[in-house]
């Protein structure tokens, strides 16, 4: 039912975890895919190889804290693919740091990578979307951005801001056929969080407070992202789609 043939998707942080699941899923329904990675080029190239010869997918090395890198990436994608129809702002970092031990440099690192990169990619990609009078932007937030998270206040602040940013852009692009939505996952089994999630105590906690009884798998986040990028979601705009197994019930 979902067919993105002829569309180009740009997915940040696409070499692993939720991003890699998005790359595979978007490619699987016909989209051309550009995605960013930071350090592991071999992992990015392996992902491209696994997609098959009939899929156009190109990885781009990008430091998400660098405005220059981000602008350069968008220019390269536009040149290589001709357009950018879908933007998935997924890249982010999650580092434990109690607020009374955190310094401004550590705070700014998370804000820059998680929030500023989302702003920069959106601000530089939307002119391309306006040219075609079409665009879909899906920002990845978190339950932490809705309820806060002890010892990760900088992460929660960045993700909460992404929610407000999403709603603002949805209104700003009214009448331009550019829909902006957000997916807010709870715990997800990824390289970033597995050390915590695979702890037996945490697994027991999830069974108690999460109605589904476990964390999500990356594909279970990529599916809702794909839905929001498809024609099935043409009338959804400014929405925060919670994908957390029912652990945080908010509208």
Buried (B, 14 or more C-beta within 10 A) or exposed (E): EBEBEEBBBBBBBBBBBBBBBBBBBBBBBBBBBBBBBBEBEEEBEEBBEEBEEEBBBBBBBBBBBBBEBBBEBBEBBBEEBEBBBBBBBBBBBBBEBEEEEBEEEEBEBBBBBBBBBBBBBBEBBBEBBBEEEBBBBBBBBBBBBBEBBEBBBBBBBBBBBBBEBBBEBBEEBEEEBBBBBBBBBBBBBBEBBEEEBEEEEBEEEBEEEBEBEEBBEBBBBBBBBBBBBBEEBEEEBBBBBBBBBEBBEEE
